[in-house]
Amino acid sequence: MEDTDPELYREAFRSADIPMLIADTNFAFRDINDAGLEFLGYDYDDIVGESVGLIAADEEVYYEIVEQMIAGETWSGEFMARRKDQQVVYGQGFASPMVVDGDVEGFLAFFVDTTKQRRYENASEVLNRLLRHDLRNELNVVYGYTQQVASRIDDEQALEELDLVQEKVLEIVHKSERARDLREHLERSHDVSNHPVRLDVVLNNKIVDAMIEFPDAEFEFGSFPEVEVVGDDLLGEAIECLLENAVMHNDKETPRVEVSADRDGGFVIVRVADNGPGVPEEHRDLIFGREEYDQLHHGTGISLFFADNVISSYNGTIWVEDREDGDGAVFCVRLQEQSTVDD
């Protein structure tokens, strides 16, 4: 049987839809396919020749892989990689020495992107802890107020304190229902791959839902670009969280929410502006639950924590700005247009 054309192997390597890389015996990148470049966010010329350690986000796992390659053994397992933009991504990988005529000429590695699944698992776990922990704290507050009322039932302030009890109970009910709903959404979408989503349809539908849910609030919006973005079935839930946040944490008698979307060089920026109290700059990471303390204790971060994780799973970003034309905050979401991914 005739030898297979080496070009066929090179083409198979480059066109494979899973990330693959080849390293030399010094553990420097010798080659990487298009899927690998997209996964890591690099251009070909930026990464070939660089040490594979450049992308290692977990040194312990990286050195474990190196040791097994030097020993001539294969490796498989979970790993964390650091993209060019410093974002950490996750994968399930396999690596093996490349042996030619008895000599190790380099190493081949390929892997499956599990970043989305890992983020959804983490988000689901934290939402579960938030639900349990916050409920316990809020119930303690309720208990404290009822104790005060019981100790001076004839006091004129009793009715006011009972009102506070009712407000806290309503907060508990809403928080538990919201956390449960968000967790269920995560579980249903755990294995769903990113796919094109019509952003204008999602925005229009969720704004109408918000207008029905919050009849005392005012929503302003115009036409949205008819564009598909990278997303999944949770994109609408993330947008809903931002609209909900703009109303429920608003201190004005009439909450006003302005929604807009603009294309920006292969991306779309969605802005949800409110007339509320705004967000101090030092709190802008905390409200998304990006630190362990806030994930467990910051009650307002449940929906925003969910939105942040969902948007990140599309390689999108979410941040907060001050409004330029008055009080309030602007929550901004940056999503990639599907056409730029296809190109």
C-alpha positions as CSV (number, residue, x, y, z in Angstrom):
1,M,0.0,0.0,0.0
2,E,1.3,3.4,-0.9
3,D,2.3,5.9,1.8
4,T,-0.3,8.5,2.5
5,D,0.6,12.0,1.3
6,P,2.0,13.9,4.4
7,E,0.0,17.0,3.2
8,L,-3.2,15.0,4.0
9,Y,-2.1,14.7,7.6
10,R,-1.3,18.4,7.8
11,E,-4.6,19.3,6.4
12,A,-6.4,17.0,8.8
13,F,-4.5,18.6,11.7
14,R,-5.3,22.2,10.6
15,S,-9.0,21.6,9.8
16,A,-9.9,19.6,12.9
17,D,-12.6,21.3,14.9
18,I,-11.0,20.5,18.2
19,P,-8.0,22.4,19.5
20,M,-4.7,20.6,18.7
21,L,-1.1,21.6,19.1
22,I,2.4,20.2,18.5
23,A,5.3,21.1,20.7
24,D,9.0,20.3,20.2
25,T,11.3,18.6,22.7
26,N,11.9,21.9,24.4
27,F,8.2,22.3,24.9
28,A,7.9,25.2,22.5
29,F,4.9,25.6,20.2
30,R,5.9,24.1,16.8
31,D,2.4,24.1,15.3
32,I,-1.2,24.8,16.3
33,N,-4.5,24.5,14.3
34,D,-7.2,27.1,13.8
35,A,-9.4,25.7,16.6
36,G,-6.5,25.9,19.0
37,L,-5.8,29.5,18.0
38,E,-9.5,30.4,18.5
39,F,-9.5,28.7,21.9
40,L,-6.4,30.5,23.1
41,G,-7.1,33.8,21.4
42,Y,-3.7,34.0,19.7
43,D,-2.6,34.6,16.1
44,Y,-0.4,31.9,14.6
45,D,2.8,34.0,14.4
46,D,2.3,35.3,18.0
47,I,2.4,31.8,19.6
48,V,4.6,29.5,17.4
49,G,8.1,29.4,18.9
50,E,6.9,30.4,22.4
51,S,7.0,28.1,25.4
52,V,3.9,26.0,26.0
53,G,4.1,27.3,29.6
54,L,2.8,30.6,28.3
55,I,-0.7,29.3,28.4
56,A,-0.4,27.3,31.6
57,A,-2.9,28.6,34.2
58,D,-2.2,25.7,36.6
59,E,1.6,25.1,37.0
60,E,1.1,21.9,38.9
61,V,-0.8,20.3,36.0
62,Y,1.6,21.7,33.5
63,Y,4.6,20.2,35.2
64,E,2.7,16.9,35.5
65,I,2.2,16.9,31.7
66,V,5.9,17.8,31.1
67,E,7.1,15.0,33.4
68,Q,5.0,12.4,31.7
69,M,6.1,13.5,28.2
70,I,9.8,13.4,29.2
71,A,9.1,9.9,30.6
72,G,7.6,8.9,27.2
73,E,4.2,8.4,28.7
74,T,0.8,9.7,27.6
75,W,-1.2,12.1,29.7
76,S,-4.9,12.8,29.9
77,G,-7.0,14.9,32.3
78,E,-8.5,18.3,33.1
79,F,-6.5,21.5,32.7
80,M,-6.7,25.2,32.9
81,A,-5.3,27.5,30.1
82,R,-4.7,31.2,30.0
83,R,-5.8,32.9,26.8
84,K,-3.9,35.9,25.3
85,D,-6.5,38.2,26.9
86,Q,-5.6,36.6,30.3
87,Q,-9.0,34.9,30.6
88,V,-8.8,31.4,32.1
89,V,-10.4,28.6,30.1
90,Y,-10.9,25.0,30.9
91,G,-10.5,21.8,28.9
92,Q,-10.3,18.0,29.0
93,G,-7.1,17.0,27.2
94,F,-4.8,14.3,26.0
95,A,-1.0,14.6,25.2
96,S,1.4,12.0,23.8
97,P,5.0,11.9,22.7
98,M,5.6,11.8,18.9
99,V,8.1,9.0,18.2
100,V,9.8,8.7,14.8
101,D,12.3,5.8,14.3
102,G,12.5,5.3,18.0
103,D,13.3,8.9,18.8
104,V,10.9,11.4,20.4
105,E,10.6,14.3,18.0
106,G,8.0,16.3,19.8
107,F,4.6,16.1,21.5
108,L,1.0,16.2,20.3
109,A,-1.8,17.5,22.4
110,F,-5.5,17.9,21.7
111,F,-8.4,18.9,24.0
112,V,-12.1,19.6,24.3
113,D,-13.2,23.0,25.5
114,T,-15.2,22.5,28.8
115,T,-15.1,26.2,29.8
116,K,-18.8,26.7,29.4
117,Q,-19.7,23.6,31.4
118,R,-17.3,24.5,34.1
119,R,-18.6,28.0,34.5
120,Y,-22.2,26.8,34.6
121,E,-21.3,24.2,37.2
122,N,-19.6,26.8,39.3
123,A,-22.4,29.3,38.9
124,S,-25.0,26.6,39.8
125,E,-23.0,25.7,42.9
126,V,-22.6,29.3,44.1
127,L,-26.3,30.0,43.5
128,N,-27.1,27.1,45.7
129,R,-24.9,28.4,48.4
130,L,-26.3,31.9,48.0
131,L,-29.8,30.5,48.4
132,R,-29.0,28.6,51.6
133,H,-26.9,31.2,53.2
134,D,-29.0,34.3,52.4
135,L,-32.2,32.6,53.4
136,R,-30.7,31.8,56.8
137,N,-29.5,35.3,57.4
138,E,-32.8,36.9,56.3
139,L,-34.8,34.5,58.5
140,N,-32.7,35.5,61.4
141,V,-33.6,39.2,60.7
142,V,-37.3,38.2,60.6
143,Y,-37.0,36.3,63.9
144,G,-35.3,39.4,65.5
145,Y,-38.2,41.6,64.5
146,T,-40.8,39.2,65.7
147,Q,-39.1,39.0,69.0
148,Q,-39.1,42.7,69.4
149,V,-42.8,42.9,68.5
150,A,-43.6,40.1,71.0
151,S,-41.8,41.9,73.8
152,R,-43.9,45.1,73.5
153,I,-47.0,44.2,71.6
154,D,-48.8,47.3,72.9
155,D,-46.1,49.6,71.6
156,E,-47.2,52.1,68.9
157,Q,-44.3,51.1,66.7
158,A,-45.5,47.5,66.6
159,L,-47.3,47.9,63.3
160,E,-44.2,49.6,61.7
161,E,-42.1,46.7,62.8
162,L,-44.6,44.2,61.5
163,D,-44.4,46.0,58.2
164,L,-40.7,45.5,58.2
165,V,-41.2,41.8,58.9
166,Q,-43.5,41.6,55.9
167,E,-41.0,43.3,53.6
168,K,-38.3,40.9,54.7
169,V,-40.5,37.9,54.1
170,L,-41.3,39.2,50.6
171,E,-37.6,39.6,50.0
172,I,-36.9,36.1,51.1
173,V,-39.7,34.7,48.8
174,H,-38.4,36.7,45.8
175,K,-34.8,35.8,46.4
176,S,-35.4,32.1,46.9
177,E,-37.6,31.9,43.8
178,R,-35.2,33.9,41.7
179,A,-32.2,31.8,42.8
180,R,-34.1,28.6,42.2
181,D,-35.2,29.7,38.7
182,L,-31.6,30.8,37.7
183,R,-30.2,27.5,39.0
184,E,-32.7,25.5,37.0
185,H,-31.9,27.6,33.9
186,L,-28.2,26.7,34.4
187,E,-28.9,23.0,34.8
188,R,-31.0,22.9,31.7
189,S,-28.4,24.6,29.6
190,H,-25.4,22.8,31.0
191,D,-24.6,20.9,27.8
192,V,-25.9,23.4,25.3
193,S,-23.3,24.6,22.9
194,N,-23.0,28.3,21.8
195,H,-25.0,29.1,18.7
196,P,-26.2,32.1,16.7
197,V,-28.9,34.1,18.6
198,R,-30.9,37.0,17.1
199,L,-30.2,39.7,19.6
200,D,-33.0,42.1,18.5
201,V,-35.6,39.4,19.1
202,V,-34.2,38.6,22.6
203,L,-34.1,42.2,23.6
204,N,-37.6,43.0,22.4
205,N,-39.1,39.9,24.1
206,K,-37.4,40.6,27.4
207,I,-38.3,44.3,27.5
208,V,-41.9,43.4,26.9
209,D,-41.7,40.9,29.7
210,A,-40.2,43.5,32.0
211,M,-42.9,46.0,31.2
212,I,-45.5,43.5,32.2
213,E,-43.7,42.5,35.4
214,F,-42.9,46.1,36.5
215,P,-45.9,48.3,35.4
216,D,-44.7,51.2,37.5
217,A,-41.4,51.5,35.7
218,E,-40.8,53.3,32.4
219,F,-38.8,51.6,29.7
220,E,-37.3,53.5,26.7
221,F,-35.9,51.8,23.7
222,G,-35.7,52.1,19.9
223,S,-35.0,49.7,17.1
224,F,-32.2,47.2,17.6
225,P,-29.7,46.0,14.9
226,E,-31.0,42.8,13.3
227,V,-27.8,40.8,14.1
228,E,-27.0,37.3,15.3
229,V,-24.6,37.1,18.2
230,V,-22.8,34.2,19.9
231,G,-25.0,32.9,22.7
232,D,-27.4,30.2,23.8
233,D,-30.8,29.9,25.4
234,L,-29.6,31.7,28.6
235,L,-28.9,35.0,26.8
236,G,-32.4,36.1,27.4
237,E,-32.2,35.2,31.0
238,A,-29.0,37.3,31.4
239,I,-30.7,40.3,29.8
240,E,-33.7,39.8,32.1
241,C,-31.4,39.9,35.1
242,L,-30.1,43.3,34.0
243,L,-33.6,44.8,33.4
244,E,-34.7,43.4,36.8
245,N,-31.7,44.9,38.5
246,A,-32.3,48.3,36.9
247,V,-35.8,48.4,38.5
248,M,-35.5,46.5,41.8
249,H,-32.4,48.4,43.0
250,N,-33.7,51.8,41.9
251,D,-34.4,54.4,44.6
252,K,-36.6,56.7,42.5
253,E,-40.4,56.8,42.7
254,T,-40.6,56.0,39.0
255,P,-37.7,53.8,37.8
256,R,-36.6,54.6,34.3
257,V,-34.7,52.2,32.2
258,E,-33.2,52.9,28.8
259,V,-32.0,50.0,26.6
260,S,-29.9,50.4,23.4
261,A,-27.6,48.2,21.3
262,D,-24.9,49.3,18.8
263,R,-22.6,47.4,16.5
264,D,-18.9,48.0,17.0
265,G,-16.4,46.3,14.7
266,G,-17.6,42.7,14.9
267,F,-19.2,43.1,18.3
268,V,-22.5,44.5,19.6
269,I,-22.6,46.6,22.8
270,V,-25.9,46.4,24.7
271,R,-26.5,49.1,27.3
272,V,-29.1,49.1,30.1
273,A,-29.2,52.5,31.8
274,D,-31.2,53.4,34.9
275,N,-31.9,56.5,37.0
276,G,-31.1,54.7,40.3
277,P,-28.4,55.4,42.9
278,G,-25.5,54.3,40.6
279,V,-22.7,52.0,41.5
280,P,-19.5,53.3,43.2
281,E,-16.4,52.4,41.3
282,E,-15.0,50.3,44.2
283,H,-18.1,48.1,44.2
284,R,-18.3,47.4,40.4
285,D,-16.6,44.0,40.7
286,L,-18.3,43.1,44.0
287,I,-21.8,43.4,42.6
288,F,-21.1,40.6,40.1
289,G,-19.9,38.3,42.8
290,R,-16.4,38.0,41.4
291,E,-15.0,37.6,44.8
292,E,-15.8,34.7,47.2
293,Y,-17.0,37.1,50.0
294,D,-19.5,38.7,47.7
295,Q,-20.8,35.5,46.3
296,L,-21.8,34.4,49.8
297,H,-22.9,37.6,51.4
298,H,-23.9,40.3,48.9
299,G,-27.6,39.7,48.4
300,T,-28.0,42.0,45.4
301,G,-25.4,40.0,43.5
302,I,-27.5,36.8,42.7
303,S,-28.9,37.9,39.4
304,L,-25.8,39.9,38.4
305,F,-23.6,37.0,39.3
306,F,-25.7,34.8,37.0
307,A,-25.6,37.3,34.1
308,D,-21.8,37.7,34.5
309,N,-21.2,34.0,34.2
310,V,-23.5,33.5,31.3
311,I,-22.0,36.4,29.3
312,S,-18.5,35.2,30.0
313,S,-19.4,31.8,28.6
314,Y,-19.9,33.4,25.2
315,N,-16.4,35.1,25.6
316,G,-18.4,38.3,26.2
317,T,-17.9,40.9,28.8
318,I,-20.1,42.9,31.2
319,W,-19.2,46.0,33.1
320,V,-20.8,49.1,34.7
321,E,-20.4,52.8,33.8
322,D,-21.7,56.1,35.2
323,R,-24.5,57.8,33.3
324,E,-23.2,60.9,31.6
325,D,-26.6,62.6,31.6
326,G,-27.6,62.3,35.3
327,D,-27.9,59.9,38.2
328,G,-27.8,56.2,37.7
329,A,-25.7,53.4,36.2
330,V,-25.2,51.9,32.8
331,F,-24.7,48.1,32.6
332,C,-22.9,47.3,29.4
333,V,-22.7,43.9,27.7
334,R,-20.3,43.2,24.8
335,L,-21.2,40.3,22.6
336,Q,-19.5,38.9,19.5
337,E,-21.3,38.9,16.2
338,Q,-21.7,35.4,14.8
339,S,-20.6,36.5,11.3
340,T,-17.1,37.3,12.7
341,V,-16.8,33.9,14.2
342,D,-17.8,32.2,10.9
343,D,-15.2,34.3,9.0
